Amino acid sequence: DPRGVYTCELENGKRSPPLQLHYRMCQNCIEVDAPTISGIVVADVVATVFLAVAVYCVIGQDKGRMSRASDRQNLIANEQLYQ
C-alpha cells in the first residue's frame, strides 16, 4: 500500500517538506500490453472482413433469383389513358 507521508532527504542532511500521498489501487483492473491490443485489433478486422464477405455472398445469391420480368411494366391497351 503506497499511501503515506513521504519526505526526501538530501545528502547534506536537509529534508524536503512532507508530502502526503493518497493512492487508490484498482482491484479489478487487467493490464493490457501491446501484443494483446494488436491481437484484438487484428481479430476485429478479420471479423469485419468475414462479415462483409458473408453479406456480399448473400446479396449476390438474391440477385441471381430475381427475374428480369419484374422490371417490365404492363401497359394498358387503351391509348386514351395517361400512362
N, C-alpha and C positions, 0 to 999 in steps of 0.2 A: 504494500500500500504506500504510494509515494506522497501521500498527504503529510503536511507538517510545516514546521518553521525552519527555514534554511538561512544560513549566513555563509559568506565567503571569507576565508582567512588568507590574507596576503602573506608574503614571505617576511615582511618587516613586522609582523605581529598585529597589524591593524585588521579590524573586522568590518565587513560591509554592514549596512543596516539590515535587519532581519526581513526576510521575505516569507510570507505565509502562502502556502500552496494548497489549493483545493482542487483535487483531480478526481474525476469520476470515470471509472473504467467501465467499458461496455461488457455486460455479462453474456450476451447472446451474439456477439459480433463474430463474423467469419472473415479471415484475411483472404484477400483475393490478389494473387500475383499476376504478372504479365502473361504467362502461358495459359492460365485459366481464362482470362479476359479474351485472349486471342482465340481460344477454343470456342468460347461462347459466340464470338462474332462469326467465326467460320461456320459453325453449326447453324446460325441464323441465316447466313447467306445461302447455304446449301438447302435448307428447308424452304426458303423463299423461291429459289430456282426450281425445286421439285414441285412446289405448289403451282408455279407459273406454267410449267410443262404439263402438269395434270389438267389445269384449266384449258390450256390450248388444245390438248388432245380431246377433251370432252366437247368443246365448242366445235372442233373440226369434225367430229362424228355427227353432230346435229346438222351441220350444213350439208353433208352428204345425203341425208334422208329427205331433205326438202325437195319438192318437185318444182320444176320451172313453171308449171301451170298456175301456181298460186300467184305469180307475178302478173298474170294476164287479167284484164277486166272483161267482163261480159257486157257488151254494148247492147243497148236497146234498139230494136229494129226500126221503130218509128222515128223518122228523121225530124219530126216536128218538136220533139222533146229536147230540151237543152241537156247536154251531157257534160 
